[in-house]
Amino acid sequence: MGYNPSKIEKKWQIKWSEQQAFEPKDDKSLEKKYILSMFPFPSGRLHMGHVRNYSIGDAMARYYRKQGYNVLHPIGWDAFGMPAENAAIKHGRHPKDWTYSNIDYMRKELNSLGLSFSKTREFATCDELYTKWEQEFIIKMFEQKLLYRESTTVNWCEECHTVLANEQVEEGCCWRCDNEVELKEMPGYYLDIKKYADELLEDLKLLEGKWPSQVLSMQSNWIGKSQGLEFSFNLSDSSKTKLDNKFEGFEVFTTRPDTIYGVTYTALAPEHAIVKALIKNELLDSNVIEEIKNISNMSEVERAKAGKVGFDLGITVIHPLTGEEIPVWTANFVLASYGGGAVMSVPTHDERDFEFATQYNLPLKYVIDGGKEGEVYTGDGALINSETLNGVKNSKAKAEVIKLFEAKKLGKGTTNYKLRNWGVSRQRYWGAPIPFVHCKECGLVPEKVENLPIALPEDVEITGEGNPLENHPTWSKCTCPKCGAEAKRETDTLDTFIESSWYQFRYATDPKRWNSCGIDKEDVSYWLGVDQYIGGIEHAILHLLYARFFTKALRDLGFIESIKEPFENLLTQGMVLMDGSKMSKSKGNTVDPDSIIEKYGADTARLFILFAAPPQKELEWNDSAVEGAFRFIKKLYDRRTKVSTDSMPTIDHSSLNKEEKLARLKLYEALKKSVDVYEKTFAFNTLIASCMEALNALDKQSNADVWSEGLYIITHLLEPIIPHVCAELSEELFDSKNLQGKIEILEEVFVQDTITLGVAVNGKRRAEIEVDAGASKEDIITMAKESIPKWLEGKNVVKEILVPNKMVNLVVK
């Protein structure tokens, strides 16, 4: 019988399912490995990016099972979110029906790939049981003041009718629908992630060498810790009067206190309270008011693209050290969310401030020696025009200025962060309801834990206009959990990044305990951290930062113990490309995994996706390479007739001929490489290439024992990558003995009787020679010269270079 992937793969998938072959063991005395791929959104079909992600993780999981580890390798569904609701609007289907039908279909696709996922631990984040425990976490966070509600300016997507986190705004547009985002003031719920800023930053050190350096840098930059001086600019008396004495001044934060004497103007964000007061009281020209409002409605990215724009507010502040009056402007480059929405501007020593000052003809004052008149100077030097600090190096002057402010009680040294608190409110239906109640008497009240979950009503009308929960006639009507009076249930739902921030702990909890707890401490202490996490680089900030935060918050709330970081090691796989572009449905350049599996089999799809490129690199789709992968598997399967024994044969290596010894050498080179590949580099392409070389070398000899040893080792090495055909061959040929444990590396095969050396003339390779392993340098040089007579004719050899075990280079004139 020839290779029939459909028959072989169906057989083994049924067998693995019946045997529950991939369920982790209850024995916590065993050494464990937790292999986790980022779970998919149930969009309806798998794409080749999924195949790549899950093939990588599956190869690792299968490898560690063979090594005797207790392996947790789960899968689930990141099932809440706007796409499901948008699909419901488009197709007239309920989001729940759309989601669960997609899960059913995609589960079959995953099974068809032979992926070794635990089936008992599968869940969808829209399951009511998952929501129940998530809502408990949210209530506990509220009680510990880690979650709060306030009215702020938010990113609003009119197309999706929801608030977006800053991280979900990409180049001024919604990350989901690409619609332009606007700024809007409204109440919402926030998680105090800034409380953990220092710990999130410090613990990145624990991940050095384990996470890609690029991801660590992205996390560090996003947190954006900076140290400097915080102080107040007091309004001048006339400005206070202009503002009805409602404002004393405003606080600023600067990382450049050494330039304090060079301040020639200050700037406020268009959203700053003082700017709003000036607008409200119509103390600015109507056209200026209109322009400021336009800036307020622009996203940060749009402001950056627009260039520097600002307006003189007609008020002044007093310099805290010199007593000078300094004008106050509003500028589009000042952000309300950072440093209090106010900045001191030193145009001579800051490029952004200089650009703005020259555009609006504002004064320049140099306070660091070294700059040229009329130009910005950002280098180091001694202070000038800085009163008692003249002559002090600016690097030292930073601390001196802070001491001066603190001594005069004018300000203090402090730390600031770019990181902002996480807005988690979403005005959509398909999400976990935020478990709070609005009571006229008691205010905002959390639901009683015993009443959880607060489930979504299914009888909703989803039109895309407004929040379906807000429009439901009865769902939001309830009684106050505190006083029993009539109240209204919160209609906002949680950001879906909440669900993906703790799912690793849910997987680790034994399903027998899922009804009684959201997270089991003992289970989590055994399984966490995740030994290998696999997913796309696009989640380097969004998901990973939130998951790290949740780990620390849940620890402090008592739900888990002794875990600093959720993911010990991280692999970010590259995208799958078609003609140089990322595969996507919108571009019409996707390849359906189902069609590949139907034509060639799952093993071919897996082999191609792991052979075409290292996992961390982008992979270009190649139809002929898929064909090549299929041919290799067929060739491997066809060679089963060469095997003569059902176990690892004992071979007298010294009695073998050259071809037989070379075949064994290639086999054991691949075996030696495999540990490094599976546990460190994940360069599966190099291991596959080594196995292909070994099979080619086996084809050049006819020793039955060498063939038996060869297929015993090759199927052992490739089983994590192409599990169906290797399981079939191993069962037929070796009673599956070679799929357990390790195979000893025999050092004798690496001892060579002869060595092949390249021969070069003036650095250009001209021939190869084979010499005895113990040949002298003189003999090797003689043989090298004899192998290239035409290249030496009429020439003088002036230098003879022997690179041991590699080549001979003859320098001639």
Secondary structure, DSSP 8 states (H G I E B T S, - for coil): ----HHHHHHHHHHHHHHHTTT---S-TTS-EEEEEE------SS--HHHHHHHHHHHHHHHHHHHTT-EEE-B--B---SHHHHHHHHHHT--HHHHHHHHHHHHHHHHHHTT---BSTT--BTTSHHHHHHHHHHHHHHHHTTSEEEEEEEEEEETTTTEEE-GGGEETTEETTT--B-EEEEEEEEEE-GGGGHHHHHHGGGGGBTTB-HHHHHHHHHHH--EEEEEEEEEE-HHHHHHTTT---EEEEEES-GGGGGG--EEEE-TTSHHHHHHHHTT-S-HHHHHHHHHHHTS-HHHHHHT---EEEEEEEEE-TTT--EEEEEEETT--TTSGGGEEEE-GGG-HHHHHHHHHTT------BTT--TTS---S--BB-S-GGGTTSBHHHHHHHHHHHHHHTTSEEEEEE-S---EE-EE--SSS-B--EEEETTTEEEE--GGG------S-----SSS-HHHH-SSTTEEE-TTT--EEEE---EE-TTTGGGTHHHHHHS-GGGTTT-S--HHHHHHH-SBSEEEEEGGGTTHHHHHHHHHHHHHHHTTSS-S-S-SBSSEEEE--EEETTEE--TTTT----HHHHHHHH-HHHHHHHHHHSS-TTS-EE--HHHHHHHHHHHHHHHHGGGG---SS-----GGG--HHHHHHHHHHHHHHHHHHHIIIII--HHHHHHHHHHHHHHHHT---HHHHHHHHHHHHHHHTTTSHHHHHHHHHHHHTTGGGSS-----GGGG--SEEEEEEEETTEEEEEEEEETT--HHHHHHHHHHT-HHHHTT--EEEEEEETTTEEEEEE-
